[in-house]
Amino acid sequence: MARIYYVYEHWRPDKRVCFYVGKGHGKRAYKFGRNAHYDNIVIKLKHLKMNVEVRFIAEKLTEKYAFILETERVKFWRVRGIKLANMTDGGEGLSGFKPSVEQRAKMSAAHKGHEVSQETRAKLSAASRKIFFNPEILARRNAAIREARQRPEVRARIVRAACKAWKNPKIRARLLKAARFRRGRKRSLETCQKIAESLCGRALPINTRRKIGRAMKGRTLTMEHRKKIAEGMRVKWADPAYRRCLLEARAKQKE
């Protein structure tokens, strides 16, 4: 079994006491939100300009042992009269939990017919837009996506998912329809400049370059095609920003 779990405690700096015991892995210990009682403590600490203190009890545990240790720590504090924000005695966990068909039906029935007011919809929409269009969050998310796409295992998963999707007739028909719709459409000058700036200085991976080389081998371009390529390159080279980017990229490659 994977030893990726840990047991942690959240402490109140104002009273120097533990108020929550948990088990998790990854960044779970640094996500502050559990239940109403827990949230009230976090809000109170914020008013006092204090942060939740995270203390790790044990790390590199199996899930089974992490559950046992979590239960022991909850009992340890409750025996001493400490009121924890934990709703249970710990150890139950929901890792890998999948609701049954009956449970899914009950949940579906409970939500059917429930109408959300226009005011609530507006509030939810405003909150979502505020988060989604936050420049800092966007930059962080894009950086994380770029970093993830550089990893070989992520690239392999993307390729497998794309191949699987292409085998689906409905998805393939939709993609082909979209491609036909885009065919012949001309991009605006502004869009072309943005694409050029984003691609400028980016070196293609060696595998991609080899694939392009193999695909182009033996192909002969017509004179008309050659003229179009030459004209396109002349237009690009006439743009000072493009020329500067290209020269900077070549200089970096030489280094």
SULVEN-V440480 format. One record per residue. PHI is phi in whole degrees, 0 to 359 (NA if undefined). Layout:
phi->{PHI/PHI}
This chain:
phi->{NA/289/264/246/263/215/243/226/229/255/248/264/294/288/246/54/215/283/233/203/241/215/232/186/209/66/258/305/295/257/257/259/178/230/209/300/300/299/299/297/293/297/297/298/296/296/297/274/59/234/244/294/265/260/235/267/272/204/230/55/250/283/298/300/289/297/298/298/294/299/299/296/290/298/296/304/284/290/298/272/83/276/275/269/275/297/277/230/274/82/89/281/59/230/298/74/292/232/295/287/299/296/296/298/297/296/296/296/296/294/267/291/83/280/258/265/294/298/295/295/301/297/295/297/296/296/295/295/296/299/285/295/264/291/303/293/293/300/297/296/294/296/296/294/295/299/295/295/291/279/282/302/294/290/301/297/296/297/297/297/294/294/296/295/295/294/285/282/303/294/294/298/297/293/293/295/296/295/295/295/294/281/299/89/282/262/282/288/299/298/296/299/295/297/297/297/294/290/273/297/85/276/266/289/302/301/296/295/297/294/298/296/299/294/292/275/297/85/276/247/269/288/299/297/296/299/297/297/298/298/295/298/294/295/297/297/293/288/278/302/296/296/298/297/300/295/293/296/296/295/295/294/295/291/292}
